[in-house]
Amino acid sequence: MLTVHFYTKANCPLCDKALLVLEELQEELGFTIEERDIYQDDEWLEAYGVIIPVVQVDGEDLQYGIIERIPLRKRLLTFYK
């Protein structure tokens, strides 16, 4: 099963909206969402501190900042081929 890493933090309105998009796509496509709070790891904080939320699969950042459903869905579908 595909795992989507979702880099986030508390009190982040963009992150909240992005999670809703991810959960909708999860229902359709059946992947697992692994939420990663950037304040739990110094490397995550350094890498993603100013660009969260970040959606990542297999080490590839698919989208960050404002997460858009349709482009993200297209990118996720490439992992199912």
C-alpha positions in Angstrom: 0.0 0.0 0.0 1.2 3.5 -0.8 2.2 5.7 2.1 2.0 9.5 1.9 4.1 11.4 4.3 2.5 14.6 5.4 4.8 17.2 7.0 2.8 19.5 9.2 2.7 21.4 12.5 0.1 22.4 15.0 -1.9 25.6 14.5 -1.4 25.7 10.8 -4.5 26.6 8.8 -2.9 25.6 5.5 -2.0 22.2 7.0 -5.6 21.7 8.2 -6.9 22.4 4.7 -4.3 20.1 3.1 -5.2 17.3 5.4 -8.8 17.5 4.3 -7.7 17.2 0.7 -5.5 14.2 1.6 -8.3 12.5 3.4 -10.6 12.9 0.5 -8.0 11.4 -1.9 -7.3 8.7 0.6 -10.9 7.5 0.5 -10.7 7.4 -3.3 -7.3 5.9 -3.8 -6.7 3.9 -0.6 -3.3 5.1 0.6 -2.0 5.5 4.1 -1.3 9.0 5.5 1.7 9.3 7.9 1.6 12.7 9.6 5.0 14.1 10.6 5.1 17.1 12.9 8.2 19.0 11.8 8.9 20.0 15.4 9.5 16.3 16.3 12.7 16.1 14.2 15.4 18.7 13.6 16.0 17.6 10.0 12.3 17.9 9.2 12.2 21.4 10.8 15.2 22.5 8.8 14.0 21.1 5.5 10.3 22.0 5.7 10.0 24.8 8.3 9.0 27.5 5.9 7.2 25.5 3.2 4.7 23.3 5.2 2.5 21.6 4.6 4.4 19.2 2.4 3.0 16.0 0.7 5.7 13.5 0.0 5.8 9.9 -1.5 9.0 7.8 -1.7 11.2 10.8 -0.8 9.7 12.9 -3.6 7.9 16.2 -2.6 4.7 16.2 -4.6 3.2 19.5 -3.4 3.8 22.0 -0.6 2.2 25.2 0.6 -1.3 25.4 -0.9 -2.2 21.8 -1.6 -4.5 21.5 -4.7 -6.6 18.4 -5.1 -6.6 17.8 -8.8 -2.9 18.2 -9.5 -2.1 16.2 -6.4 -4.5 13.4 -7.5 -2.7 13.2 -10.8 0.7 13.0 -9.2 -0.5 10.3 -6.7 -2.0 8.2 -9.6 1.5 7.9 -11.1 2.5 5.8 -8.1 -0.3 3.2 -8.8 1.0 2.2 -12.3 
